[in-house]
Amino acid sequence: MAPEGKDDDDLREDAAALFSVDLGASQAPIDLDGGGGEGATTARTGSNTNSSAPSISGNAARVGKRKSPVWADFDKIYDDVNGSRICTKAVYKMCKATLSARSVSRTGHLKRHQKSSRQELCRLIARLDLPLRIGDTDAWEEYIQRAHNPIFTRVSRQTTTRDLSKLFTERRNMLKNHILCGASSVGLTSDIWFGNAKEDYISVVAHFVSADWELQKKVIGLRLIEVKHTGQNIAKKIGSVIEEFGLIDKIFSVTLDNVSSNAKAMETLSPLFAGYLGSDPAPTPSDPNKRTYHLVHQCCACHIINLIVKSGLKRFKPYTEDFRTAINFLNYSNHRIAIFKNYCNAQGLRPRKFGLDMDVRWNATYLMLKHLLPYKEVFSVFINANFGAKLLTPRHWHIAVKVLEFLEDQNLIAVVYSMKLKFLKYWENIPLLYSFAFILDLRAKMRGLFNILVILKENLSVDYSSYYASVKTELYKLFTKYDNKFGAAKNRRAAHPAGQTGKRKQAWGRIFGGPGASDVIGPSPTPTSSAASVGCELTAYLDSDNVTAYENDFDSLL
């Protein structure tokens, strides 16, 4: 173990490098050699040079003695101020970075820059999940000294552990005290991760819009969950993270996987987070004793898509299982892999390895088949010749092609029908959050919602006429709550971005009401009876012209 105190400087002062926060001191240039502060001397230089240009002095004649050893690695830059030759900046000899050399700044920041390689080592370990002892190896020390910093010295694993702990605390405090405290509304996502060490962790991620109108995503919690994954335990873990970051009254939505335990967790979290917009005073029709909270519980869309795709894949599971069996057979030994490699070379194909699909990724089966298809002939011949039976048939490859193309031919009617049923199970009743987000797209508004509901009716045979009216009513009700809470802090609106054109214009036209809209043009929105009490802001937004922009990278926040 390293001696106590060794390499134990405080990384807290490296916040300037980590977060781009200017921690510099006074603006007035003060002679470092004139006394006061670490590294200062007891007498001034007394220079009366008339040159106004700054000069870099590595061997400059000077009065007094440098007390801090840090100056051995820095060149001083002098300026003439009021007839005196004063050191105002310091240039690090290794990386040529220029830092302040004013006396009130002392030399602490110079020392920190000198030792910043330890901080960067911590960041590299955290980002790439490297071993903690990498900084204490001969290979690492040799690489850094030769390529970057000749004065670098290795760092022990114990020191790196302490540095990482300080860096983590520093970043968490910056996130808690300076970044998230400025967010007025925060959406949460959470999931449970299963580690290789048979330990489960629950993650909590905060989503918010910054003061610069940029969508931000920050991981604020990754907690070990050693108890049973019940709704109560999940809610307790999520709630503790939110309380730690002081976000109890800022949560407006929570997105979780679509499992029963998460639904139970929301029964605990909804009243806990009710401070944002409160609850509906009217009781729930199905349960008069149950209150309706305005917290939005959203099921993870990716998880639902995964379920939809799996529902379709079940219909041709026997075929995909044969592909998995064939890949497992090939990858069973290095000898078989080598034989297949030689076979590919003989056929003029570049050899490659094939991986199995993963159950938790909805597009993994597609990728598995996509990689196999270019090797259709050689893979079938090799497997059928060595497996001991004819495992892969032309029908297997026909199914693979159809899955990749995802065409609704006679062979896939049952597949698509099953996926449609799963889609309707989760999304026939469109969540209000989806509609609100769509209406707040400057290209869509209420007319776009009307158009998309018409298209859904044509494809799903579902009548959404009453839903369209309820969306308007609920939108005005929700806007009233936001107006009461944040109305006094409205920001000045930015000008609408200029219209864009491109090849996607025709495809979006039917939804947004532009070219290609055919006869589907949504009605002009009319305010509901509650609009008068709300004011004209929402009505003015809905009545104004839509922005004409059809690019996929269009950003409403901009």
N, C-alpha and C positions, 0 to 999 in steps of 0.2 A: 504494500500500500504506500502511496506517496506520502511524504512527511506532511504533518499538519500545517496548513497554510500555503503549501506549494501550489502555484497556479490557481490560487483561490481568489482572483480579482473579481470584481462585481460586474457581471455582464449587463446589469441594469442600465449602465451608462452607455451601452452600445445601441440604445433605441434610435439614435439618429441614423445609423447605418441600416437598421432593420426596417424602420417604418418611414423613412424619409422625413423625419421631423427635425426641424432646425433647432438644435439645442445650443447654438452659439451664444456667446455672451455679448457684452457691450459693443456698440458700434464704433466707439472712439478708439483709435490706435494708441496703444500705450506701450512704452519701451519695456520689453521683458527684462532687459539688463539693468533696469533702474530700480530694482528692489521690489519686494512683495511677490508672493506666489512661488510655487515650487520651481526650481531651476532659475530663479532670478539671481542677479549679481548685486554687489553692494555699491557699484558706481556706474554712472552713465558713460557712454563712449565719448561724448562731447564732440561728435563729428559736426563740422560746419560746411560740409560739401554743398555746392550749389546745384548739383544735378538733381532734377526732379524725377528722373526715371528710376523705377525700383531696381535693385541689384540683388543677385543671389550670391551669398557668401558662404563658401565652404571652409575657407581658410582666412576669413576676414580678421584683420587686426582688431582687437577688442580689449577693453579694460575689464578686469575682474575674471572670475573663474566660473565656468558652467558647473552647477551643482548636480543637475539631473543627468544620469547616464543616457537618457532617452535622446539627447541632442546628438549623440554619436551617429545616429541613423537618419538625421534630418539636416537639410540645408536651410539656412535662414534667408529670408527675403527682406531687404531693408527699403524703407521709403523715407523721403525727406519730409518731415512735418514740422512746420514753424522753425525751420533752420536746424532741426535736430535729426540725426540719422537714427531711425527707430525701426526695430524689427516688428513687422506686422503679420508675416506669414511664414510657414514652415513647409518644406517640400520633402516628402518621404523618399529616401534614396532608392528604395526597392521598387515601388510602384508609381513614383512620381506624383502621388496625390498631394494636393495643396490644402493645408489646414491653417486655421487661425493660430497666430502666435502672440496674441495680445496677453498682457500679464494677468488680466482678470480671468482669462480662460485657464490659467495655469498650464500644467503639462499633462493633466490626467487624460485628456482626449488624445494626446499624442501617444501616450502609452497604450491606450485602448486600440488605436489604429495599428500600432506596432504588433499587438497581439491578436488582431482581428482574425488571423488564420484559425484560431481555436473556435471562434464563433462560426466561421464559415464551415468548419469541419462538422460542427453540431448540426447545422442546417442540411449539409450533404447527407449525413447519417439519417436524419429524420425523413428526408425526401426519398432516399433510395433504400431505406431499411437495411443499412449496412451494419456490420458488427461493431460494437462499441470499442473494441480494441484495435480498430484499423489505424487509428492515429498513433499507436504504440508499436508499429511494425517497421522493420528496416525498409521494406519496399515503399511504404507511404512516405517515410522521412526522405528517402533518396529521391522519390518523384517530386515532392514539393521543393526540396532544396535545388534540384537541377532545373526544374521548369518554372518555378514561381518565386521562391523566397529563400535565398541562400542562408539566412540566419534562422530558419525554422528549426525548432527543436520538438521532438516527439512528445506526445501527450498521453499520459497513462489512462487506462480505462476508468479508474476511479475519478480522475479529474474530468474526463469527458462526461461521466455520469452526472457530476455536480453541475457542469456547464449546461448540459441538456435540461436539467431540472430548473436552472435559473432562466434559461431561454424560454422554456415552456411557461413558467410563471410570468415572465415579462410579456410574452405574446398574449396570454390569457388576460392579464390586467389591462393591456392596451385595448384589446377587444371589448372588455367589459366596461372600462371607464372612459373610453374615448370614441369608440366606433359605434357600438350598439346603443349607447345612451342617447345618441342623436336620432335614432330611428323611432318613428311614432307608431308604425304598424309592422308586425313581424309575423310571417308565416312559418310554420314548423313542418319538417319532415323527420320521420324517425323509422329506424329499421333495426333488426337484430342480426348481428354478424356472428358466424360460427368460425372460431379460430382453429388452426391446426393443432394447438395444444389442448383441444377439447374444452376450451373456455369460450363462453358466449359474451358478447359485448353489445350494448344498445347504443346506437348513435343518435344524436340530436343535432339537426342542422337548421340554422336560422336563415330565412330568406327575407330580404328587405330592399327598399329603394333608398339609395344614399342621397345626401344633399345635392349631389351633382346629377341626380336623376339617372343613376345607373343601377341596374339590378345586381345585388350582391348575394353571395352564398357563403356562409361561414359555419364550420363545424364547431359547435360550442360544447359538445359532450360526447365522450366515448367511454361509457361506464361498464365495468364488469358486472354482469347480472348472473349471480350464482344461485338464484332461487328459481322456482318454477315460473314459467312464462305465463302467468295468469294476468288478467286485465288489471287487477289491483297492484301487482308488483310492477308491471310495465308503467302504469300511471305514476306510481311512486318515484320511479327512476327519472321519468321525464319531468315530473314536477320539481324534483330536487335540482335539476339542471337549470330550469327556468327561474326558480327562486334565487339560485346563486348569481345569475346574471341580471337580476332585477327586471325581468320581462313579464311578470305576471299580468300586468294591466295593458300589455301591448300585443298579445297574441290574438289574431283574428281567424286563423285557420290552422288545422292540423291534418297532415296527410300521413296515413299509415297503410300497411298492407291489408288486404281484404281477408282477415281471419277473425274468428269470433272473439278471441282474447283482446284484439285491438278495439273491437266494438265495445266490449266491457270496459276497457281502459278509458274510452271517451265518456262513459257515464260518470267517471270520477273527474276527468279533466275539464269537462264542460263547465260545471259550476266554479271550478278553480280559476278558469280563465275568463269568467263572465264579466270581469271588470272592464274589458275593452268596450263592448257595446251593450252589455247587460242582457236581460232576458225579455221575452215577449210577455206582457202582462196577462194576455189571454191564455187560459189553460189549453192543454192539448186535447182535442176532441176525443181521442181514443182513451185518454187517461186524465181525468180532471185534476188529479193530484200531481201531475208531472208538468214541469215548466219547460218551455221551449227557449233554448239559449241561441243567441245569434252567432256563436262560434261555429265556424264551418268545419265539418268533418268530411274530409275528402279521401276516398279510397284511391290508392296508388294506381294510376292509369297503366303504368308498365306492367304491374302485377296482373291487372285484368286482361291486358293484351296477351300476356303469357298464358293465362287460363284459356282464352279464346283459341289461341294457336294450338295448345295441347289438345283441346277438344277436337280439333280437326285432325291432328296427327294420330289420334287414337284409331281412326278409321283405316289407316294403312300401316299400323304398328308392326304387323308381321314382316313387311318389306324393310322398314327402317331397322328392325331388329336384326335382320340378315346382314345389312350393311355394317352394323356394329359388331356382329360376330366375325365378319370378314376382317375388319380393321384390327380387332383384338387378336385374331389368328396371326395376322401379318406382324404385329408389334410384339408378339410373345417372346421372340428371341432375336438377338442381333444377327444370327445366322440367316434367318428368314429375311430380315431387312436387307442384308447384303445380297442375297440371291435376287430379291425384287429390284434392287438398285442396278445390278448387272443386266437384268432383263430389260429394264427401262432404257439403259444405255444402248443395248443391242437394237432396240426399236426406235432409237433416235429421240427419246423423250428425256427430259431433265428429271432425275429422280427426286422424290419428295416424300416426306412422312405425312401420315394422315392421323388426325386427332378425332376423338369421339365428341359427340355433342354433349352439352351440359344441361342438366334439368332446369337450372335456375335462369337460363338465358333463352328467351323466347325465339331468337333467330339462330340458335346454335345448330339445329338440325339442318336449316337452310345452308349454313356455311359448311357443314360436313359434306353435304351432297354436292355443293358447288366445287369443292376441292377434288372430289372423287370423279366428277363427270368428265374432265379432260383426259382421265386415265381409264376410261370405260373399258376399252379393249384389253389393254395389258393387265389391268387389275382383275378383270373377270377370268382371263386365261390363267393367270398365276394362281388365283384363289381356287378355281375349280380343279386345277391340275394338282394342287398340293393339299387341299382340304380333305380329300377323300370322297367327296360327293359334289354334285353340281349345286352349289349354294346360290349363285347369282344367275338369274335368267334375264332374257330381254325385257320381260315385264317389270323387273326391278328397276331397270334403267328408264323405262317409260314413266314409271311413277316418279322417279327422281327428277326427270325433265319437267314433268307437270307440276311438281312441287315448286321447282325453281321458277317456272313461268307463272305459276298460280293462275292457270286458266280454268275457267268453269266449263270443262267439257263433261261428257257423259260419265266419265270415270270419277269425277270429283264432285258430283252433285250432292252425294251424301256427306262429303267432307264440308263443303261450303254451308250446307243446311245446318249442320251441327254447330259450326262456328257462328252462324247467324243467330241461332237460339241462345248461345252463350252471350253474344253481344247484346241481344234484347234483354236478357236477364239483368245485366248490369246497367245498360245505358238506354233502354227504351224510355225510362223516365229520366230525362236529361237533368243532371244536377244544375241548380240555379247558378252555382259558381261558374260553370262553363258558359252559360248564356251571358252572365254579367261581364265576364272577360271578353267575350266575343263582341258585345255591344260597345265596350270601351275601346275596341280597335277602331281607330279613326276611319278605316276604310269600310267598316260594316255598319255599325249603329243598329237601329231598329229595322231598317230596310234590309240589311244584310241578314239579320236573324230571320225575318220573314222568308227570305229567299231560301235560306238553308233548311228551314222547316218544310218548305214545299218540296225540296229535293229529297229530304228524308222520308216524306210521306210517299213519294213516288217509289222509293226503293224498299221501304219497310212496311208500307201499307198501314201506317199509324197516323191518326188524325191529331195534329198538334195545334189546332185553332184555339182551344181553350188555354193551352200552355202559353201561347204567345201573349194573351191578355194577362195572365197571371204574372208573367215575367215583368211586364211593365209596372204592374201594381207593386210587386215586391222590390223592384229596383227603386221606385220612388220612396218606399218605406225605408229602405236601407240608406238611401241618400240623405233622408231626413236625419237619421241618427248620426251619420258622418258630419252633416252640416252643423248639428248641435255641438258635436265634440270638437271639430276642427275648423269651424267656420271663421273664427277670429284670426286664423293663421294661414289664410289662403295666399298662395304665391301668384305672382303675375304670370299670366299665360304666355307661353312662347308662340311665335308664329308657326302656322302649319307648314310642314315641309312641302317642297314643290312636288308636283305630280311626276310620276315615273312611267316610263313605257318600256316594253320589252316583249319577248316571246311568250312570257307567262300571262300577258294581259288577257288573252282570249280565255284561258283556263279559269282565271279568277272572275271573269266578267259576270258569269251567271250568278255568283254568290254576292259580289259587291255591287252589281247593277250596272256595270260598264259594258263594253263591247262583248258580245256573246251571251248577253242576258236573255235573249229570246223574249218570251212573253212573261218571264218571271221577274217582275219588278215589284219590290215591296212597297207597301203604302207609306205615305208620310206619317210619322208618328204624331199622335195626339196625346197631350198630357192627361193623366188620370185625374180624378177628383181631388187627390191629395197633392197635386202639383201646386195649387195655390198657396198652401201652407209652407211648401218647401221653398218657393221662390222660383226664379226663372233660369237659374244656372243650368240645371240638368236639362230643362226643356230647350234652352238655347243650344246646348250641345247636340241634342238629338235632332233639332230642326235645322242645324247648319249643314252645309254641303259636306259630303264625304270626301276624304282625301283620296285622290286617284293614284294609288301606288300598288303595284302588283308583284314586286320582288319578294322573294322568300326571306330576305334579310331585313325587311322593313321593321323598324323598332318604334312602337307608339310612344315610348318614353322620350325619344329624341324630339 
